[in-house]
Amino acid sequence: MKAITIRGIDPELDKKLKLVSSNQGKSINRLILEMIRKSLGLEKTKKYTKEYDDLDDLFGSWTDGEFDIISSKINQERQIDPELWE
């Protein structure tokens, strides 16, 4: 891979690059490469772009004690109140 040096980075641009790269969890180098690719129309498109708002990220993160507490609360909510169904 070829290396290119960019000169003339002023403090404001440096600060903004560091902030954006930090917020996106990327290195400054990766961020700049992505920006260049996008501006030149060379951006790779994701094959699967749908994002889900489910709870998959919680899978396996509860302890057995936490699971028991949550399960018991859910089971309490599943109780049918006969008076409401008369």
Residue, then its C-alpha position, 0 to 999 in steps of 0.5 A: m500500500k502506498a503512503i501519502t503525507i498530508r501537510g497543512i493540517d491546522p489545529e481546528l481540523d486536527k481537533k475535528l478529525k480526532l473528535v469524529s474518529s473517536n466518536q466513530g471508534k476509528s483511527i484517524n487514518r481509517l476515517i480519512l481513507e473512508m472520507i476520500r473513498k466516499s468523495l471519489g465515489l469509491e465507497k464500498t456499499k454494504k450488502y446488508t444495510k438493515e439495522y435491527d432494534d432488537l435485544d440481541d446485544l443482551f443475549g448472554s449478558w445476564t447472570d443467572g440471578e438477574f435472569d431469575i429476577i427478570s423471569s419472575k417479573i415477566n411471569q407475574e405480568r402473565q397472570i390473568d386477572p379474572e375480574l377483567w375478563e368477566 
